[in-house]
Amino acid sequence: MGWEMYFPRFLVGMVATVCTVATWVYTATGSMWVACCWAIVAVLLLQAVYFWLVLYLVYGNRSGSQVDGSDSREPVSEFSR
């Protein structure tokens, strides 16, 4: 599929997203506690999705490589010279 995940890029995006969520909630509610709670929820949600995507990249490609279960390689024969 061509998915490549780079942890530093994810980390920068995650920090930017959490800061945006915390700032938005703080300006909307005026409460630092509510902003912290929403930031924690955002961090947990992003980590869960990142974990799921890593599992998909590790285990997902294996199951889709051969749909019918047959081996596409030809057997090696000593007479095939």
Backbone as XML, in Angstrom:
<?xml version="1.0"?>
<chain id="A" units="angstrom">
  <residue number="1" name="MET">
    <atom name="N" x="0.812" y="-1.176" z="0.000"/>
    <atom name="CA" x="0.000" y="0.000" z="0.000"/>
    <atom name="C" x="0.864" y="1.252" z="0.000"/>
  </residue>
  <residue number="2" name="GLY">
    <atom name="N" x="2.061" y="1.170" z="0.488"/>
    <atom name="CA" x="2.963" y="2.299" z="0.456"/>
    <atom name="C" x="2.865" y="3.212" z="1.659"/>
  </residue>
  <residue number="3" name="TRP">
    <atom name="N" x="2.297" y="2.742" z="2.752"/>
    <atom name="CA" x="2.210" y="3.565" z="3.955"/>
    <atom name="C" x="3.545" y="3.553" z="4.644"/>
  </residue>
  <residue number="4" name="GLU">
    <atom name="N" x="4.030" y="4.719" z="4.967"/>
    <atom name="CA" x="5.246" y="4.829" z="5.749"/>
    <atom name="C" x="4.955" y="5.756" z="6.921"/>
  </residue>
  <residue number="5" name="MET">
    <atom name="N" x="5.311" y="5.300" z="8.105"/>
    <atom name="CA" x="5.059" y="6.100" z="9.298"/>
    <atom name="C" x="6.396" y="6.482" z="9.921"/>
  </residue>
  <residue number="6" name="TYR">
    <atom name="N" x="6.605" y="7.753" z="10.107"/>
    <atom name="CA" x="7.816" y="8.246" z="10.727"/>
    <atom name="C" x="7.456" y="8.793" z="12.097"/>
  </residue>
  <residue number="7" name="PHE">
    <atom name="N" x="8.094" y="8.267" z="13.131"/>
    <atom name="CA" x="7.738" y="8.657" z="14.493"/>
    <atom name="C" x="7.990" y="10.127" z="14.780"/>
  </residue>
  <residue number="8" name="PRO">
    <atom name="N" x="9.114" y="10.724" z="14.363"/>
    <atom name="CA" x="9.297" y="12.164" z="14.652"/>
    <atom name="C" x="8.202" y="13.034" z="14.028"/>
  </residue>
  <residue number="9" name="ARG">
    <atom name="N" x="7.779" y="12.710" z="12.811"/>
    <atom name="CA" x="6.718" y="13.476" z="12.167"/>
    <atom name="C" x="5.403" y="13.294" z="12.929"/>
  </residue>
  <residue number="10" name="PHE">
    <atom name="N" x="5.132" y="12.068" z="13.365"/>
    <atom name="CA" x="3.926" y="11.811" z="14.159"/>
    <atom name="C" x="3.980" y="12.569" z="15.478"/>
  </residue>
  <residue number="11" name="LEU">
    <atom name="N" x="5.144" y="12.583" z="16.117"/>
    <atom name="CA" x="5.282" y="13.245" z="17.412"/>
    <atom name="C" x="5.045" y="14.745" z="17.300"/>
  </residue>
  <residue number="12" name="VAL">
    <atom name="N" x="5.589" y="15.367" z="16.273"/>
    <atom name="CA" x="5.377" y="16.807" z="16.068"/>
    <atom name="C" x="3.902" y="17.085" z="15.792"/>
  </residue>
  <residue number="13" name="GLY">
    <atom name="N" x="3.287" y="16.248" z="14.968"/>
    <atom name="CA" x="1.867" y="16.422" z="14.677"/>
    <atom name="C" x="1.004" y="16.210" z="15.903"/>
  </residue>
  <residue number="14" name="MET">
    <atom name="N" x="1.377" y="15.234" z="16.724"/>
    <atom name="CA" x="0.609" y="14.958" z="17.932"/>
    <atom name="C" x="0.708" y="16.121" z="18.917"/>
  </residue>
  <residue number="15" name="VAL">
    <atom name="N" x="1.894" y="16.662" z="19.114"/>
    <atom name="CA" x="2.067" y="17.795" z="20.037"/>
    <atom name="C" x="1.300" y="19.010" z="19.522"/>
  </residue>
  <residue number="16" name="ALA">
    <atom name="N" x="1.362" y="19.259" z="18.230"/>
    <atom name="CA" x="0.631" y="20.395" z="17.663"/>
    <atom name="C" x="-0.876" y="20.213" z="17.819"/>
  </residue>
  <residue number="17" name="THR">
    <atom name="N" x="-1.355" y="18.989" z="17.606"/>
    <atom name="CA" x="-2.789" y="18.726" z="17.743"/>
    <atom name="C" x="-3.255" y="18.875" z="19.183"/>
  </residue>
  <residue number="18" name="VAL">
    <atom name="N" x="-2.481" y="18.346" z="20.119"/>
    <atom name="CA" x="-2.863" y="18.433" z="21.530"/>
    <atom name="C" x="-2.831" y="19.879" z="22.013"/>
  </residue>
  <residue number="19" name="CYS">
    <atom name="N" x="-1.836" y="20.639" z="21.591"/>
    <atom name="CA" x="-1.782" y="22.059" z="21.972"/>
    <atom name="C" x="-2.959" y="22.828" z="21.377"/>
  </residue>
  <residue number="20" name="THR">
    <atom name="N" x="-3.330" y="22.509" z="20.148"/>
    <atom name="CA" x="-4.474" y="23.160" z="19.517"/>
    <atom name="C" x="-5.760" y="22.826" z="20.257"/>
  </residue>
  <residue number="21" name="VAL">
    <atom name="N" x="-5.947" y="21.547" z="20.596"/>
    <atom name="CA" x="-7.147" y="21.138" z="21.332"/>
    <atom name="C" x="-7.199" y="21.822" z="22.692"/>
  </residue>
  <residue number="22" name="ALA">
    <atom name="N" x="-6.079" y="21.835" z="23.412"/>
    <atom name="CA" x="-6.058" y="22.445" z="24.742"/>
    <atom name="C" x="-6.340" y="23.945" z="24.669"/>
  </residue>
  <residue number="23" name="THR">
    <atom name="N" x="-5.746" y="24.622" z="23.700"/>
    <atom name="CA" x="-5.972" y="26.062" z="23.549"/>
    <atom name="C" x="-7.422" y="26.354" z="23.179"/>
  </residue>
  <residue number="24" name="TRP">
    <atom name="N" x="-7.970" y="25.567" z="22.268"/>
    <atom name="CA" x="-9.346" y="25.758" z="21.827"/>
    <atom name="C" x="-10.326" y="25.551" z="22.985"/>
  </residue>
  <residue number="25" name="VAL">
    <atom name="N" x="-10.128" y="24.473" z="23.747"/>
    <atom name="CA" x="-11.032" y="24.196" z="24.862"/>
    <atom name="C" x="-10.879" y="25.258" z="25.950"/>
  </residue>
  <residue number="26" name="TYR">
    <atom name="N" x="-9.660" y="25.711" z="26.186"/>
    <atom name="CA" x="-9.458" y="26.753" z="27.217"/>
    <atom name="C" x="-10.149" y="28.060" z="26.822"/>
  </residue>
  <residue number="27" name="THR">
    <atom name="N" x="-10.034" y="28.438" z="25.542"/>
    <atom name="CA" x="-10.689" y="29.677" z="25.120"/>
    <atom name="C" x="-12.211" y="29.528" z="25.105"/>
  </residue>
  <residue number="28" name="ALA">
    <atom name="N" x="-12.700" y="28.309" z="24.882"/>
    <atom name="CA" x="-14.146" y="28.102" z="24.846"/>
    <atom name="C" x="-14.752" y="28.030" z="26.243"/>
  </residue>
  <residue number="29" name="THR">
    <atom name="N" x="-14.021" y="27.438" z="27.197"/>
    <atom name="CA" x="-14.594" y="27.219" z="28.525"/>
    <atom name="C" x="-14.000" y="28.128" z="29.590"/>
  </residue>
  <residue number="30" name="GLY">
    <atom name="N" x="-12.755" y="28.552" z="29.427"/>
    <atom name="CA" x="-12.094" y="29.361" z="30.436"/>
    <atom name="C" x="-11.553" y="28.542" z="31.591"/>
  </residue>
  <residue number="31" name="SER">
    <atom name="N" x="-11.602" y="27.233" z="31.483"/>
    <atom name="CA" x="-11.156" y="26.360" z="32.565"/>
    <atom name="C" x="-9.908" y="25.591" z="32.148"/>
  </residue>
  <residue number="32" name="MET">
    <atom name="N" x="-8.871" y="25.730" z="32.957"/>
    <atom name="CA" x="-7.632" y="25.007" z="32.682"/>
    <atom name="C" x="-7.814" y="23.503" z="32.902"/>
  </residue>
  <residue number="33" name="TRP">
    <atom name="N" x="-8.638" y="23.129" z="33.900"/>
    <atom name="CA" x="-8.859" y="21.710" z="34.192"/>
    <atom name="C" x="-9.568" y="21.005" z="33.041"/>
  </residue>
  <residue number="34" name="VAL">
    <atom name="N" x="-10.568" y="21.640" z="32.478"/>
    <atom name="CA" x="-11.284" y="21.051" z="31.346"/>
    <atom name="C" x="-10.351" y="20.942" z="30.140"/>
  </residue>
  <residue number="35" name="ALA">
    <atom name="N" x="-9.513" y="21.952" z="29.933"/>
    <atom name="CA" x="-8.563" y="21.918" z="28.827"/>
    <atom name="C" x="-7.554" y="20.782" z="29.007"/>
  </residue>
  <residue number="36" name="CYS">
    <atom name="N" x="-7.099" y="20.582" z="30.235"/>
    <atom name="CA" x="-6.159" y="19.469" z="30.500"/>
    <atom name="C" x="-6.826" y="18.122" z="30.277"/>
  </residue>
  <residue number="37" name="CYS">
    <atom name="N" x="-8.076" y="17.995" z="30.708"/>
    <atom name="CA" x="-8.792" y="16.727" z="30.502"/>
    <atom name="C" x="-8.981" y="16.433" z="29.020"/>
  </residue>
  <residue number="38" name="TRP">
    <atom name="N" x="-9.358" y="17.434" z="28.241"/>
    <atom name="CA" x="-9.510" y="17.229" z="26.800"/>
    <atom name="C" x="-8.168" y="16.931" z="26.132"/>
  </residue>
  <residue number="39" name="ALA">
    <atom name="N" x="-7.092" y="17.547" z="26.611"/>
    <atom name="CA" x="-5.769" y="17.258" z="26.060"/>
    <atom name="C" x="-5.380" y="15.808" z="26.336"/>
  </residue>
  <residue number="40" name="ILE">
    <atom name="N" x="-5.694" y="15.316" z="27.522"/>
    <atom name="CA" x="-5.393" y="13.914" z="27.847"/>
    <atom name="C" x="-6.216" y="12.975" z="26.972"/>
  </residue>
  <residue number="41" name="VAL">
    <atom name="N" x="-7.480" y="13.307" z="26.759"/>
    <atom name="CA" x="-8.316" y="12.491" z="25.876"/>
    <atom name="C" x="-7.739" y="12.478" z="24.458"/>
  </residue>
  <residue number="42" name="ALA">
    <atom name="N" x="-7.282" y="13.623" z="23.983"/>
    <atom name="CA" x="-6.698" y="13.699" z="22.639"/>
    <atom name="C" x="-5.425" y="12.864" z="22.540"/>
  </residue>
  <residue number="43" name="VAL">
    <atom name="N" x="-4.587" y="12.919" z="23.564"/>
    <atom name="CA" x="-3.351" y="12.128" z="23.565"/>
    <atom name="C" x="-3.671" y="10.633" z="23.542"/>
  </residue>
  <residue number="44" name="LEU">
    <atom name="N" x="-4.616" y="10.210" z="24.372"/>
    <atom name="CA" x="-4.975" y="8.791" z="24.414"/>
    <atom name="C" x="-5.563" y="8.315" z="23.094"/>
  </residue>
  <residue number="45" name="LEU">
    <atom name="N" x="-6.402" y="9.133" z="22.493"/>
    <atom name="CA" x="-6.994" y="8.772" z="21.212"/>
    <atom name="C" x="-5.939" y="8.681" z="20.111"/>
  </residue>
  <residue number="46" name="LEU">
    <atom name="N" x="-5.043" y="9.650" z="20.062"/>
    <atom name="CA" x="-3.985" y="9.617" z="19.049"/>
    <atom name="C" x="-3.052" y="8.425" z="19.240"/>
  </residue>
  <residue number="47" name="GLN">
    <atom name="N" x="-2.718" y="8.103" z="20.476"/>
    <atom name="CA" x="-1.853" y="6.947" z="20.740"/>
    <atom name="C" x="-2.538" y="5.647" z="20.358"/>
  </residue>
  <residue number="48" name="ALA">
    <atom name="N" x="-3.826" y="5.536" z="20.631"/>
    <atom name="CA" x="-4.555" y="4.318" z="20.265"/>
    <atom name="C" x="-4.585" y="4.134" z="18.752"/>
  </residue>
  <residue number="49" name="VAL">
    <atom name="N" x="-4.823" y="5.210" z="18.022"/>
    <atom name="CA" x="-4.842" y="5.121" z="16.559"/>
    <atom name="C" x="-3.449" y="4.813" z="16.021"/>
  </residue>
  <residue number="50" name="TYR">
    <atom name="N" x="-2.416" y="5.426" z="16.602"/>
    <atom name="CA" x="-1.048" y="5.139" z="16.169"/>
    <atom name="C" x="-0.703" y="3.676" z="16.416"/>
  </residue>
  <residue number="51" name="PHE">
    <atom name="N" x="-1.089" y="3.135" z="17.569"/>
    <atom name="CA" x="-0.830" y="1.732" z="17.884"/>
    <atom name="C" x="-1.558" y="0.819" z="16.907"/>
  </residue>
  <residue number="52" name="TRP">
    <atom name="N" x="-2.809" y="1.142" z="16.594"/>
    <atom name="CA" x="-3.581" y="0.343" z="15.651"/>
    <atom name="C" x="-2.941" y="0.364" z="14.266"/>
  </residue>
  <residue number="53" name="LEU">
    <atom name="N" x="-2.479" y="1.527" z="13.819"/>
    <atom name="CA" x="-1.836" y="1.619" z="12.509"/>
    <atom name="C" x="-0.523" y="0.849" z="12.459"/>
  </residue>
  <residue number="54" name="VAL">
    <atom name="N" x="0.235" y="0.873" z="13.544"/>
    <atom name="CA" x="1.475" y="0.096" z="13.577"/>
    <atom name="C" x="1.156" y="-1.394" z="13.501"/>
  </residue>
  <residue number="55" name="LEU">
    <atom name="N" x="0.149" y="-1.849" z="14.235"/>
    <atom name="CA" x="-0.248" y="-3.253" z="14.149"/>
    <atom name="C" x="-0.716" y="-3.608" z="12.745"/>
  </residue>
  <residue number="56" name="TYR">
    <atom name="N" x="-1.446" y="-2.701" z="12.112"/>
    <atom name="CA" x="-1.898" y="-2.940" z="10.738"/>
    <atom name="C" x="-0.713" y="-3.054" z="9.786"/>
  </residue>
  <residue number="57" name="LEU">
    <atom name="N" x="0.278" y="-2.192" z="9.950"/>
    <atom name="CA" x="1.437" y="-2.253" z="9.073"/>
    <atom name="C" x="2.248" y="-3.527" z="9.290"/>
  </residue>
  <residue number="58" name="VAL">
    <atom name="N" x="2.295" y="-4.005" z="10.527"/>
    <atom name="CA" x="3.082" y="-5.206" z="10.820"/>
    <atom name="C" x="2.336" y="-6.467" z="10.401"/>
  </residue>
  <residue number="59" name="TYR">
    <atom name="N" x="1.067" y="-6.577" z="10.779"/>
    <atom name="CA" x="0.324" y="-7.813" z="10.549"/>
    <atom name="C" x="-0.638" y="-7.751" z="9.372"/>
  </residue>
  <residue number="60" name="GLY">
    <atom name="N" x="-1.022" y="-6.587" z="8.944"/>
    <atom name="CA" x="-2.011" y="-6.459" z="7.878"/>
    <atom name="C" x="-1.496" y="-6.858" z="6.514"/>
  </residue>
  <residue number="61" name="ASN">
    <atom name="N" x="-0.247" y="-6.600" z="6.231"/>
    <atom name="CA" x="0.304" y="-6.911" z="4.924"/>
    <atom name="C" x="0.514" y="-8.408" z="4.732"/>
  </residue>
  <residue number="62" name="ARG">
    <atom name="N" x="0.698" y="-9.131" z="5.811"/>
    <atom name="CA" x="0.910" y="-10.575" z="5.711"/>
    <atom name="C" x="-0.325" y="-11.303" z="5.221"/>
  </residue>
  <residue number="63" name="SER">
    <atom name="N" x="-1.481" y="-10.936" z="5.735"/>
    <atom name="CA" x="-2.697" y="-11.651" z="5.378"/>
    <atom name="C" x="-3.152" y="-11.327" z="3.958"/>
  </residue>
  <residue number="64" name="GLY">
    <atom name="N" x="-2.842" y="-10.153" z="3.454"/>
    <atom name="CA" x="-3.280" y="-9.772" z="2.120"/>
    <atom name="C" x="-2.312" y="-10.142" z="1.019"/>
  </residue>
  <residue number="65" name="SER">
    <atom name="N" x="-1.164" y="-10.739" z="1.345"/>
    <atom name="CA" x="-0.176" y="-11.013" z="0.319"/>
    <atom name="C" x="-0.590" y="-12.153" z="-0.592"/>
  </residue>
  <residue number="66" name="GLN">
    <atom name="N" x="-1.238" y="-13.186" z="-0.049"/>
    <atom name="CA" x="-1.696" y="-14.301" z="-0.867"/>
    <atom name="C" x="-3.143" y="-14.583" z="-0.509"/>
  </residue>
  <residue number="67" name="VAL">
    <atom name="N" x="-4.017" y="-14.255" z="-1.423"/>
    <atom name="CA" x="-5.433" y="-14.368" z="-1.135"/>
    <atom name="C" x="-5.894" y="-15.818" z="-1.192"/>
  </residue>
  <residue number="68" name="ASP">
    <atom name="N" x="-5.451" y="-16.566" z="-2.230"/>
    <atom name="CA" x="-5.944" y="-17.925" z="-2.401"/>
    <atom name="C" x="-5.133" y="-18.960" z="-1.636"/>
  </residue>
  <residue number="69" name="GLY">
    <atom name="N" x="-4.039" y="-18.574" z="-1.023"/>
    <atom name="CA" x="-3.244" y="-19.496" z="-0.226"/>
    <atom name="C" x="-2.260" y="-20.335" z="-1.024"/>
  </residue>
  <residue number="70" name="SER">
    <atom name="N" x="-2.232" y="-20.180" z="-2.329"/>
    <atom name="CA" x="-1.297" y="-20.963" z="-3.129"/>
    <atom name="C" x="0.046" y="-20.266" z="-3.182"/>
  </residue>
  <residue number="71" name="ASP">
    <atom name="N" x="1.067" y="-21.052" z="-3.375"/>
    <atom name="CA" x="2.424" y="-20.526" z="-3.445"/>
    <atom name="C" x="2.724" y="-20.175" z="-4.889"/>
  </residue>
  <residue number="72" name="SER">
    <atom name="N" x="3.113" y="-18.915" z="-5.139"/>
    <atom name="CA" x="3.340" y="-18.479" z="-6.513"/>
    <atom name="C" x="4.736" y="-18.838" z="-7.015"/>
  </residue>
  <residue number="73" name="ARG">
    <atom name="N" x="5.606" y="-19.292" z="-6.129"/>
    <atom name="CA" x="6.950" y="-19.658" z="-6.557"/>
    <atom name="C" x="6.943" y="-21.047" z="-7.187"/>
  </residue>
  <residue number="74" name="GLU">
    <atom name="N" x="7.756" y="-21.203" z="-8.199"/>
    <atom name="CA" x="7.867" y="-22.511" z="-8.827"/>
    <atom name="C" x="8.814" y="-23.367" z="-8.017"/>
  </residue>
  <residue number="75" name="PRO">
    <atom name="N" x="8.521" y="-24.672" z="-7.902"/>
    <atom name="CA" x="9.428" y="-25.542" z="-7.148"/>
    <atom name="C" x="10.760" y="-25.682" z="-7.879"/>
  </residue>
  <residue number="76" name="VAL">
    <atom name="N" x="11.807" y="-25.762" z="-7.089"/>
    <atom name="CA" x="13.134" y="-25.928" z="-7.665"/>
    <atom name="C" x="13.347" y="-27.402" z="-7.958"/>
  </residue>
  <residue number="77" name="SER">
    <atom name="N" x="13.734" y="-27.673" z="-9.157"/>
    <atom name="CA" x="13.958" y="-29.059" z="-9.567"/>
    <atom name="C" x="15.403" y="-29.230" z="-9.951"/>
  </residue>
  <residue number="78" name="GLU">
    <atom name="N" x="15.919" y="-30.415" z="-9.709"/>
    <atom name="CA" x="17.301" y="-30.659" z="-10.117"/>
    <atom name="C" x="17.437" y="-30.832" z="-11.610"/>
  </residue>
  <residue number="79" name="PHE">
    <atom name="N" x="16.318" y="-30.982" z="-12.321"/>
    <atom name="CA" x="16.350" y="-31.155" z="-13.770"/>
    <atom name="C" x="16.114" y="-29.852" z="-14.531"/>
  </residue>
  <residue number="80" name="SER">
    <atom name="N" x="15.957" y="-28.763" z="-13.844"/>
    <atom name="CA" x="15.671" y="-27.494" z="-14.519"/>
    <atom name="C" x="16.920" y="-26.660" z="-14.743"/>
  </residue>
  <residue number="81" name="ARG">
    <atom name="N" x="17.867" y="-27.229" z="-15.408"/>
    <atom name="CA" x="19.112" y="-26.501" z="-15.709"/>
    <atom name="C" x="19.113" y="-25.921" z="-17.067"/>
  </residue>
</chain>
